[in-house]
């Protein structure tokens, strides 16, 4: 356990126990986030990114269940907390959710109640964690709206979500997440529903607020182009496991896993003047994960008898700060 980490996830396993069998949505994920830093979890839809983030806040609904591993939060004040061991309804969860850890949800419209004003949303988030008067809650609400770049916050605080644009609703979601000054901010695809111009503004806003407030960020995204702009480290996920992890610049310049290489080769901004590549096939269902390396049916470097047998390869260190789950990592340098 490192004193400079705000979160340490160790061998996390979150499975869905269904009539079709056990679906290992997250199957042995390990990572940590240092204070003031940003870690991006990247991968295609269905790889386990969002389930990982929901597990940290214990928001996974039945039939999903954390069946193994640790989720250690290390607050600046107080003792470390293993969220995975807390019972449903434990008072620690009320302190953690929205207090120690906050979340920006993917769809701002779904995250806001249509029958409550923006000010009511912010005041509720604040009053759940701090003893403040209604007047002080309103003042703090206006202050955080101004901080996230909403013009005329004194007027907007009394408006309803439907009176705001999509970009402004997302800014309100960021304001709700940050009003209690969390130590860890989880941003789940925060720019998916926004146009390109607003995406850039939201990413810049998250980065600048992170510097100002000193919080750490777990960014959930499928877009490596976004990662290059805001993250310090990146962990690439495939079928519930991390297959590559390292500093963003190193991973983007020298990807070591074939899956990471495929993702990078499909990004227009990183391949100007070159024909874009695509990863063949599709992600298999969780109840039909291939033996050996789960990526081998789609991998151009797969070797029969080596990559398609046994269990999935472990994440191993291949250089300083770089980890890859591929038996051929040293042989297929780009």
N, C-alpha and C positions, 0 to 999 in steps of 0.2 A: 504494500500500500504506500503510495507516494503522497506526501503532504501537499504537493502542488497540483494534484488532480482534483477535479470536482466530481467526476464520475468514473467508476471502474466497473465494467461489465465483464464477468468471467464465466465462460462456458454456458452462456444462456441458452436454454431450450424452451421454446414455447410451441406446444403442439395443439392441434385441433382434433379432438376425439369424436369422430363422426361415425355414421353407420357404414360408410365405405372404408373405414379403417382410420388409423392414426396418420394425420397429415403434419409433418414436421416443418411448420412455417419458418421457425427459427431453430437451427439445429447445431448448437455449439459455438455461439458467437462470443468473441472476446475483443474488447477494445477499451481504451481509456481516453478521457478528455481533460487536458490540463486547463487550469484557470486562465480565462481571457483568450482562449484559442477556439478555433472553429474546426470541427471534424465533419466531413460530408460522407453520408452513406449513399452509395450510388448503385444503380442496377435497373434492369427492366421491371415492368410491372409484375407483381407476384413473386419477387425474389425475397421478400421478408423485411423490407426497409421499414414500412409503417408499423408492422407488428412488433418490430424491435422497439420503436419509439413508444408505442402504446404499452409495451411491457414495462418500460421504465416508470411510467406513471400508473401502472396497474389498471389500465383501461381496457384490457383484452376481455371481451365478452365470451360467455359460454357459447359453443363447446370448447373455446380456446382456454388453455391453462398453462401456466409456467410450471414445467415439470422438472426443471433442474437449473443449476447455475446460481450466480450471485449478481445483484445489482446494487453496488455500494455507492451511496451518496456521501460525500465528505464536505459538510458545510463548514464555513469559516468559524462559526461558533457552534459548539455542541459536539456530540459524539457522532461517529459514522453510523449510517443507517443502511441496513440491507433490505431494500424494498421488496425483494423476492420472498422474504420471510415474514412480511407483515400480513396479518389476517385482514380479510375484507372488513371494512368499517373501523379499522384501527385509527385512532386519532392522529397518528403520525401522517397518515395519507392526506388528511385535510390540511395539515401544515405544509406538506410537500407540494400538492397540486395547486398551482397558481401562486405559491409562496416561494419555496426553495426552487421549484422547477415549474416553468410555464411553457405553454405550447401555442404556436400559431398554426391553425388548422388549414387544410388545403383549400377548402371552399368557404370564403368569407360569409356568403349569404346563409349557408347552413349553420354557421357558428354563432349567428346573431339572432336574437328573438325579434320577430317583426312587430311585437306589441309593446316593446320597451324602448325608451329613448337611448341614445348613445350614452348620455350621462348616467342613466340607470345601470347600464351594463358595467361601466367603469366603477361606479360607486359600489355596486355589489361585489365586484372582484376585490376592491380595496377593503371594504368593511368585513369581509370574510376573514381577513388576516390581520387587520389592524383596528384598534379602537379609535375611530375618528368620528367627528360630528358630521352631520349632513352638509353643513357649510364647508368644512374642511375637505370632505370627499368631493364636493363640486369644484372647489378650487384646484385640487390635485388633478381632477379629470380634465379641466380646461388646460392645465399646465402640460399634461402628457399629450393631449391632442395637438397643442402647439408644437411640442417637441417632435412629434412624428410628421410634422409638415402639413397639418390641416389648417387652411386659412379660416379666419373668423371663428375660432373655437368656441367663443362665448355664445355664438348662435348655433353652431353645429351640435353642441352638447345637448340641446333640447330637441334635436331632430330624430327621426326614426331611420332605420337602416335603408328602407326603400327610397328615401330622399337623397341618398348618397350614390356616387358612382362606384363601380367595382373596385377601382384603385383606392378610393377613399375608404370603402368598407374594409379592405385589407389593411389599411393604415390603422383603422379602429381596432382590428384584431391584434395588431402589433402593440397598440397602446394598452389594450386589456392585458396582454401577456406581460408587459413591462411595468405596469403601474405599481407593483409591489417589489420591484427591483430584484428579480430572481437571480440566483447564481448560475442557473443553467436554463437556456432558452432552446426549445425544440421547435424547429421550423419545418413543417411537413409540406413539401412542394409549395412554398409560399407564393410562387409566381405562375403556377400552372394556368389559372383562369384569366390571366391578364395579358394585354397586348405587349408587344416588345418594348415600347417606350416606357410603359409603366413598370414592366419587369425590372428594367435597369434602375429605375428610381427606388423601387422597393428593396432591391439588393443593396444599393448604396445606403439606404436608410438603416437597414439591419446592421450593416458593417459599422456605420458611424455611431449608432446607439450602443453597439457592443463596446466600442472603444470608450465611449463616454461613461457607461455604467459599469464596465469591467466584468461583464458576464461572459460565460462560455456559450457556445452555440453548437447544437447538433443539427445539421442541415440534411434533410431527406430530399433527394432529388434523383431524377433519371438523366439529367442533363449535365454532362461533364463540362460543357461550355460555361454553365453557371458556376460549377465548382472552381474553375480556373480563376474566376473573378473574386471569390469571397473566402474560400476555405484555406486552412493551413495544412491539413492532412486529409487524405481521402481513403475510405475503405470501400472496396468494390464487392458487392454481394451477388451471389448466384445461388438460387434454390436453397435459401435459408442459411448459407454459410458465407463467410468472408473469404474471397479468393485472392485478394491483393490489398495491401495496406502500405502507406508510406506518405512522405511529403508530397504535396500536390504537384509541384514543379517536376520532381523526379519521376512521379508516376506518369505524368502527361508526356514528358520528353522521352522516357525510357520505360514503357509498360512491359512488364515481365510475364503477365498471364495472357494467354491467347484471347480470353474473353475481354479483358481490358483493351487489348489491341484492336479487337473488332469494334468495340464501342467508340474508341477514338477515331478510327478510320471512317466512321459514319457521320462525323460532325463536319458540316460545311465550313464553318469558320476556321477549323484546324487543318483543312485540306484544300485550300484555295489552289485552283489550277490542276487539281488531281481528281480522278474519277472516284466517287464515293463508293466505299465497300459496304456490304451488308453481311450480317451474321446469318448463315443458312439455318433453316428450320425454326423451331419455336421452343419456348421453355416448356419442358414436359410437366404434366400434372404431378402434384406432390405425392400421390399414391402410386406413381410409376417412375420413381427416380432411378436412373440407370445405375448399374454397378460400377465400381471404380470411380473415376472422376465423373461427376454428374454432367460436365460440359463436353465429354468426349464425343457424343454423337454429332455435335455441331463444330468440333474443333478441327482445323486444317492440319494440325500437327499431331493428332492422336495416333498412337502406335498400338495395333492389336496385340493382346497379350501383356501389355504394360499399362495402358491407360484405362482399359475396360474391365479390369479385374480387381477384386478386393473391395475395401471400403474407400471412401473419398480421401484424397491426400490431405495431410495436415498442413496448416499454415506454418511455414518455416522461414527463418531469417536467411536471406540471400545476400544482403549487404547492410551497411549501417542504416537502421531505420526503415528497411524494406523487408516486407514479408510477402511470400507468394505460396499458394497452394497448387503447385504444379510440379510433377516429377521431371519435366523437361525444361524447367525455367532457365537453367544455365545454357541450354542448347539452342534456344529459339530467341535470342536477343534480337530486337528489332534493328 
